[in-house]
């Protein structure tokens, strides 16, 4: 049972570019602040800073839309170059309407525009007049999370979650969600437990990694806040080496909105 959590941003991180050692940058920033990753910490890292370090930049002026992208762009009144990138990162289109393109990402989750971001997306060495720029999600966020986990604690005694901001079909606004997980089970299955009155729980499965991502989203902020790494302290978990954010993705045969 969790009774108290602490969440704080890692200060002093620079604008990250392709090839930067993200683990070293965060370790240095934590050391400068007088802190360091501790056993049992969960480090929340936004997908954007991971993608920037991995060089996932795309210059729209260099993208050639396919016939499928041109047709879909006409339907949704979007930029064909962006639509081409969205299709390249997706396995199928879930919903489409003017100004909205919701797809099933190649990583298994459903999201708008395949998680591709146009804000704060230029590389730090971008030439004047270049762009516009887009930033794709990391290629393998689970693997990215595991690399960071081992760099920060070779003994694996902490967890790393790569987060992104997801919209929701029946609610306004975005919340943090986990797209990469290393070190802890992303879901906690409470089925079979008894409630206060002795009734057996039949359906309760907590999306632990998403809960933590939503918490860190409050601290990380948006737009110009520049707080892409958040430490969450006080989570009780048994370290595991086979975690994956795919455990959070509903199987196709159980997805009512596929």
Secondary structure, 3 states (H helix, E strand, C coil): CCCCCEEEECCCCCCCCCCCCHHHHHHHHHHHCCCCCCCCCEEEEEHHHHHHHCCCEEEHHHCCCCHHHHHHHHHHCCCHHHHHHHHHCEEEEEEEECCEEEEEECCCCEEEHHHCECCCCCCCCCCCCCCCEEECCCCCHHHHHHHHHHHHCCCCCCEEEEEEEEEECCEEEEEEEEEEEECCCCCEECCCCECCCCCECCCCEECHHHHHHHHHHHHHCCCCCCCCEEEEECCCCCCCCCCCHHHHCCCHHHCCCC
